[in-house]
Amino acid sequence: MDTGVRLQRLVVQAIGDHLGVKLSNIVATVIVLVVALGLTFSSG
């Protein structure tokens, strides 16, 4: 799980850079964890 979160954090930061938004490691990690928890607990 650690490697997956790290890779996804890098993707989120790259998307932020592309959009002109500078994201810190903490903010990117929170975004990744919120998305992962949303997918885990969604009823789909």
Secondary structure, DSSP 8 states (H G I E B T S, - for coil): -HHHHHHHHHHHHHHHHHHT----HHHHHHHHHHHHHHHHH---
